[in-house]
């Protein structure tokens, strides 16, 4: 039977490229000359550090702009609240969400079932496997999921007969 997977993931190489572009812009920007502002990638989060809240805000805008230009879906980037110390140093984490969490996956499965499609939907290792008898039905499900906004990026993989 034909099937495909619905996943929510971000291309790590595109994030790395965007962060390298942000670092280059940071080095050439006049308002950041002599600044200790930095952009770091740690496992599944981007850490921004600067001397004060204003520079942190500017740094965040640079990074978000570069991510969006590299076609990274910003719905999968969770911006934490900035932490500003009494000394004035500012730090903020941007968490990169990979995979479908339980509630979002259940919401997507419920929406597909409510759409009246004759498919079987199963949550497997942070992705949804959709199986049906006809390819046309599966393509309708893909169009349906693309048309709705679930608050996360949805990518379709492994379409097989």
PyMOL commands that set and color helices and strands:
alter all, ss='L'
color gray80, all
select helices_A, chain A and resi 12-28+30-32+53-69+74-76+102-114+135-147
alter helices_A, ss='H'
color red, helices_A
select strands_A, chain A and resi 2-7+38-42+45-50+77-79+83-84+90-96+119-124+127-132+155-160
alter strands_A, ss='S'
color yellow, strands_A
deselect
rebuild
show_as cartoon
